[in-house]
Amino acid sequence: MKTNIGDTARRQKIITAAMELFRRTHDVRRVSLEAIAGEARVSPTTIYNNFGNRETLVFEVVKELIRTIIDRNRALVYSDLPFPQKLISIISGKMAIMDKMNQEIIEKMVSQDKNITPFINEIFQKEIKPLWKKMMDDGIKQGYVDPSIDLDMLFIYLDILQTGFRAKPEILKGFTENMDAVKQLTRLMFYGFLKKEIDLFQKEGK
């Protein structure tokens, strides 16, 4: 079915209204379609006609949030900023979005929902991986990234992290109120837990 510009604008208006209401509440389930319709200045029937049900609308909100993060990060990655500033801006921007967004929405981003998981996997392969490759290349050129790191191993590591969050979604509960925990996990991801470098793979008898 062909979608005209008016329909697209209307859908976007509803998604934006839903995101705003979700941001204001601690329980997304308490935000009714009627409330979203009022915020978007459309009828509840219009929401049903465009999204079918509430769960589909929540899914579209998650997709919009992910696109917002990726678009912002893409602009940073391809900017002329030095590598440290790019990394700081990407991390701070993601944390700022997490801090403002409802916990339930954040949990859905790493859930095993049958609708969300394929979308996130596709985004990771087509958009996030190329951005990481660009960041790694820039970091190596500027002397901030170890050139011996195999990019394929990095992607395996990121996949392990993503799979871990999906398997234990309870880890994210309360994270929006405990940003120190987010900071510690972020630091562990980039630096590990050793304060001093140790030759872990030295030859026997050396």
C-alpha positions as CSV (number, residue, x, y, z in Angstrom):
1,M,0.0,0.0,0.0
2,K,1.4,3.4,-1.0
3,T,2.0,5.8,1.8
4,N,1.7,9.5,1.1
5,I,3.6,12.4,2.7
6,G,0.6,13.3,4.9
7,D,0.4,9.8,6.3
8,T,4.2,9.7,7.0
9,A,4.0,13.1,8.8
10,R,1.0,11.9,10.8
11,R,2.8,8.7,11.9
12,Q,5.9,10.7,12.9
13,K,3.7,13.2,14.9
14,I,2.2,10.3,16.8
15,I,5.6,8.6,17.5
16,T,7.0,12.0,18.7
17,A,4.0,12.5,21.0
18,A,4.4,8.9,22.4
19,M,8.1,9.4,23.0
20,E,7.4,12.7,24.9
21,L,4.7,11.0,27.1
22,F,6.9,8.0,27.8
23,R,9.8,10.3,28.8
24,R,7.6,11.9,31.4
25,T,6.4,8.7,33.2
26,H,8.0,5.9,35.2
27,D,5.5,3.4,33.8
28,V,5.0,3.3,30.0
29,R,2.0,1.0,30.5
30,R,0.1,3.8,32.2
31,V,0.3,6.0,29.1
32,S,-3.0,5.3,27.2
33,L,-3.5,5.6,23.5
34,E,-6.1,8.2,24.3
35,A,-3.4,10.3,26.0
36,I,-1.0,9.9,23.1
37,A,-3.8,10.9,20.7
38,G,-4.4,14.0,22.8
39,E,-0.7,14.9,22.8
40,A,-0.5,14.4,19.0
41,R,-3.8,16.1,18.4
42,V,-5.3,13.2,16.5
43,S,-8.1,10.8,17.2
44,P,-7.5,7.4,18.9
45,T,-8.9,5.8,15.7
46,T,-6.0,7.5,13.7
47,I,-3.5,5.8,15.9
48,Y,-5.2,2.4,15.4
49,N,-5.3,3.0,11.7
50,N,-1.6,3.8,11.6
51,F,-0.2,1.3,14.1
52,G,-2.8,-1.3,14.7
53,N,-2.2,-1.7,18.4
54,R,-0.2,-0.2,21.3
55,E,2.6,-2.7,21.2
56,T,3.4,-1.8,17.6
57,L,3.5,1.9,18.5
58,V,5.9,1.2,21.4
59,F,8.1,-0.8,18.9
60,E,8.1,2.2,16.6
61,V,9.2,4.5,19.5
62,V,12.1,2.1,20.2
63,K,13.1,2.2,16.5
64,E,12.9,6.0,16.5
65,L,15.1,6.2,19.6
66,I,17.7,3.9,18.1
67,R,17.7,5.8,14.8
68,T,18.2,9.1,16.8
69,I,21.2,7.6,18.6
70,I,22.7,6.2,15.3
71,D,22.2,9.4,13.3
72,R,23.9,11.5,16.1
73,N,26.8,9.1,16.3
74,R,27.2,8.9,12.5
75,A,27.5,12.7,12.5
76,L,30.1,12.6,15.2
77,V,32.1,9.7,13.7
78,Y,32.4,11.5,10.3
79,S,33.1,14.9,11.9
80,D,36.6,16.5,12.1
81,L,36.7,16.1,15.9
82,P,39.8,14.4,17.3
83,F,39.3,10.8,18.4
84,P,39.0,11.4,22.1
85,Q,36.3,14.1,21.6
86,K,34.3,11.8,19.3
87,L,34.4,9.0,21.9
88,I,33.5,11.3,24.8
89,S,30.6,12.9,22.8
90,I,29.2,9.5,21.7
91,I,29.2,8.2,25.3
92,S,27.9,11.4,26.9
93,G,25.1,11.6,24.2
94,K,24.0,8.0,24.8
95,M,24.0,8.5,28.6
96,A,22.0,11.7,28.2
97,I,19.3,9.9,26.2
98,M,19.2,7.0,28.6
99,D,18.9,9.4,31.5
100,K,15.8,11.0,29.9
101,M,14.1,7.9,28.5
102,N,11.8,5.6,30.4
103,Q,13.3,2.4,31.9
104,E,10.9,0.1,30.1
105,I,11.8,1.6,26.7
106,I,15.5,1.1,27.4
107,E,14.9,-2.5,28.4
108,K,13.1,-3.2,25.2
109,M,16.1,-2.0,23.3
110,V,18.1,-5.0,24.6
111,S,15.2,-7.4,24.9
112,Q,14.6,-10.6,23.0
113,D,11.3,-9.3,21.6
114,K,10.6,-11.1,18.4
115,N,9.8,-7.8,16.6
116,I,12.7,-5.7,18.0
117,T,15.5,-8.3,17.9
118,P,15.6,-8.7,14.1
119,F,15.5,-4.9,13.7
120,I,18.4,-4.4,16.1
121,N,20.5,-7.2,14.5
122,E,20.0,-5.6,11.1
123,I,21.0,-2.2,12.3
124,F,24.1,-3.6,14.0
125,Q,25.2,-5.3,10.8
126,K,24.4,-2.5,8.3
127,E,25.1,0.6,10.4
128,I,26.8,0.1,13.7
129,K,29.6,-2.1,12.5
130,P,30.7,0.3,9.8
131,L,30.7,3.1,12.3
132,W,32.8,1.1,14.7
133,K,35.2,0.3,11.9
134,K,35.5,4.0,11.0
135,M,36.1,4.8,14.7
136,M,38.8,2.1,15.0
137,D,40.6,3.3,11.9
138,D,40.6,6.9,13.1
139,G,41.7,5.8,16.6
140,I,44.6,3.7,15.1
141,K,45.7,6.6,12.9
142,Q,45.7,9.0,15.8
143,G,47.5,6.6,18.1
144,Y,44.7,5.9,20.6
145,V,43.7,2.4,19.5
146,D,46.0,-0.6,19.6
147,P,46.6,-1.6,16.0
148,S,47.1,-5.2,16.9
149,I,43.4,-5.5,17.8
150,D,41.5,-7.7,15.3
151,L,38.3,-5.9,14.2
152,D,36.5,-9.2,13.9
153,M,37.3,-9.9,17.6
154,L,35.9,-6.5,18.5
155,F,32.6,-7.4,16.9
156,I,32.6,-10.7,18.6
157,Y,33.2,-8.9,21.9
158,L,30.4,-6.4,21.2
159,D,28.1,-9.3,20.3
160,I,28.9,-11.0,23.6
161,L,28.0,-7.9,25.5
162,Q,24.7,-7.5,23.6
163,T,23.8,-11.1,24.1
164,G,24.6,-10.8,27.8
165,F,22.2,-7.9,28.3
166,R,19.5,-9.7,26.4
167,A,19.9,-12.8,28.6
168,K,19.9,-10.8,31.8
169,P,17.6,-7.8,31.2
170,E,17.3,-7.3,35.0
171,I,20.8,-5.8,34.9
172,L,19.3,-2.7,33.3
173,K,16.6,-2.2,36.0
174,G,17.3,1.0,37.9
175,F,20.1,2.0,35.6
176,T,18.4,5.2,34.7
177,E,18.6,6.1,38.4
178,N,22.1,4.8,38.8
179,M,24.3,6.4,36.2
180,D,27.4,5.5,38.2
181,A,26.8,1.9,37.3
182,V,26.5,2.8,33.6
183,K,29.8,4.7,33.9
184,Q,31.6,1.8,35.5
185,L,30.4,-0.7,32.8
186,T,31.4,1.8,30.1
187,R,34.9,2.1,31.7
188,L,35.2,-1.7,32.0
189,M,34.3,-2.0,28.3
190,F,37.0,0.4,27.1
191,Y,39.8,-0.2,29.8
192,G,39.1,-3.5,31.4
193,F,39.9,-3.9,35.1
194,L,43.7,-3.9,35.3
195,K,45.4,-0.8,36.5
196,K,48.8,-1.9,35.3
197,E,49.6,-3.7,32.1
198,I,50.5,-7.4,32.6
199,D,52.0,-9.7,30.0
200,L,49.3,-12.3,30.2
201,F,50.5,-14.5,27.4
202,Q,54.3,-14.6,28.0
203,K,56.0,-17.8,27.0
204,E,56.7,-20.5,29.6
205,G,60.0,-20.2,31.3
206,K,60.4,-16.6,30.2
